[in-house]
Amino acid sequence: MSDPIPVSPIPGPMRPLAFAIRSTRLLGFCSAVFGLVFVMAFGYFNPYRLYAHWGIAIGLVIWFIPGVLLMLCAAQLQLRRRSAAVGAMVITSVHVIFALGALVGSCTLSPVSPIPIVMSILWVAATVQLVVHLRKSLPLLEHDAERRKGFEVRIKDRVHS
């Protein structure tokens, strides 16, 4: 008989942190790539040159820059930095607001199509799941003050002659 397949490839107490790192890296990569595609399609290759700068700004601000910042936070999470988890939570919270705005816009503005609605719902689900993973990983991370202490008082031993 074969061995049973484990439920999670990452056993033990570090599982929430591993999920948070992997999810942060994945959402950051997907966001950066989508932002780059958005900038190219609706910015540089936009046939209406009047609106090209809006495509570039939206692609950079909503997707590309937060995606790069999420990948940086994932790298800092591997070093167990608590500030990286808090920063990633702030970035993904702003992403949730943008995703909900895209969902409302997809449902109310014409033409109503199921593809943007489904993509917005998946975007909301992914960002909410990332916030949950980051929240569960917070107890596993060290406070930055514990890692980098301030000034320490050291008493030198005097040699009496």
C-alpha positions in Angstrom: 0.0 0.0 0.0 1.1 3.5 -0.6 1.5 6.1 2.1 -1.4 8.5 2.5 -1.0 11.9 0.9 -0.5 14.6 3.7 -3.2 17.2 3.9 -0.6 20.0 3.9 2.9 19.9 2.6 4.0 22.2 5.4 3.3 20.5 8.7 3.8 22.1 12.1 3.3 25.5 13.7 4.9 27.4 10.8 2.2 26.5 8.4 0.3 29.8 8.6 3.5 31.7 7.9 4.3 29.5 5.0 0.8 30.0 3.5 1.1 33.8 4.1 4.5 34.0 2.3 3.3 31.9 -0.6 0.0 33.8 -1.0 1.7 37.1 -0.7 4.3 36.2 -3.3 1.6 34.8 -5.7 -0.8 37.7 -5.4 2.1 40.2 -5.8 3.4 38.4 -8.9 -0.1 38.2 -10.5 -0.9 41.8 -9.6 2.4 43.1 -11.1 2.0 41.1 -14.3 -1.6 42.2 -14.7 -0.6 45.8 -14.0 2.2 45.6 -16.6 -0.3 44.2 -19.2 -2.8 46.9 -18.2 -0.2 49.7 -18.6 0.8 48.4 -22.0 -2.7 47.7 -23.4 -4.6 50.7 -22.0 -1.6 53.1 -21.8 1.0 52.8 -24.4 -1.0 51.0 -27.1 -4.2 52.9 -26.4 -5.5 54.3 -29.8 -7.1 57.3 -27.9 -3.9 59.2 -26.9 -6.0 61.5 -24.8 -6.8 58.7 -22.3 -3.4 56.9 -22.5 -2.1 58.6 -19.4 -5.1 57.4 -17.4 -4.4 53.8 -18.4 -0.8 54.1 -17.4 -1.7 55.7 -14.0 -4.5 53.2 -13.2 -2.3 50.2 -14.1 0.6 51.5 -12.0 -1.3 52.7 -9.0 -3.8 49.9 -8.6 -1.9 46.8 -9.8 1.8 47.2 -10.7 3.2 49.1 -7.7 1.2 47.2 -5.1 2.3 43.9 -6.8 5.9 44.8 -6.5 5.4 45.9 -2.9 3.7 42.6 -2.1 6.6 40.7 -3.5 9.0 42.8 -1.4 6.8 42.1 1.7 7.0 38.3 0.9 10.8 38.5 0.8 10.7 40.3 4.2 8.2 37.8 5.6 10.8 35.1 4.9 13.1 37.0 7.3 10.2 36.9 9.8 9.7 40.7 9.9 6.4 41.7 11.5 6.4 45.0 9.7 6.2 43.2 6.4 3.1 41.4 7.4 1.5 44.6 8.6 2.5 46.4 5.3 1.1 43.5 3.2 -2.1 43.7 5.2 -2.4 47.4 4.5 -1.7 46.9 0.8 -4.2 44.0 0.4 -6.8 46.0 2.3 -6.5 48.8 -0.2 -6.7 46.0 -2.9 -10.0 44.8 -1.4 -11.4 48.4 -1.7 -10.3 48.6 -5.4 -11.7 45.1 -6.1 -15.1 45.9 -4.5 -15.1 49.2 -6.6 -14.4 47.1 -9.7 -17.2 44.7 -8.7 -19.7 47.5 -8.2 -18.7 49.1 -11.5 -18.9 45.8 -13.4 -22.4 45.2 -12.1 -23.8 48.7 -12.6 -22.1 50.2 -15.6 -23.1 49.1 -19.1 -22.2 46.8 -20.8 -22.7 44.2 -18.0 -20.6 41.2 -18.7 -20.1 38.1 -16.5 -16.3 38.0 -17.1 -15.4 41.2 -15.2 -17.9 40.3 -12.5 -16.3 36.8 -12.0 -12.8 38.3 -12.1 -13.7 40.9 -9.5 -15.3 38.3 -7.2 -12.1 36.1 -7.5 -10.0 39.2 -6.9 -12.0 40.0 -3.7 -11.7 36.3 -2.6 -7.9 36.2 -3.1 -7.2 39.4 -1.3 -9.5 38.5 1.7 -7.8 35.1 1.9 -4.4 36.8 1.9 -5.5 39.1 4.8 -6.7 36.0 6.7 -3.3 34.2 6.1 -1.4 37.3 7.2 -3.5 37.7 10.3 -2.9 34.1 11.3 0.8 34.5 10.8 1.2 37.6 13.0 1.7 35.6 16.3 4.6 33.7 14.6 6.5 36.8 13.7 8.9 38.7 16.0 8.3 42.3 16.9 10.9 44.4 15.1 11.9 46.0 18.4 12.9 42.5 19.7 15.1 42.0 16.7 16.8 45.5 16.6 17.3 46.7 20.1 18.1 50.3 20.7 20.9 51.5 22.9 22.0 49.0 25.4 23.8 49.9 28.6 26.9 47.8 29.0 29.0 47.8 32.1 32.7 47.4 31.5 34.7 45.3 34.0 37.5 47.4 35.4 40.8 45.9 36.0 42.1 47.0 39.4 45.8 47.3 39.7 
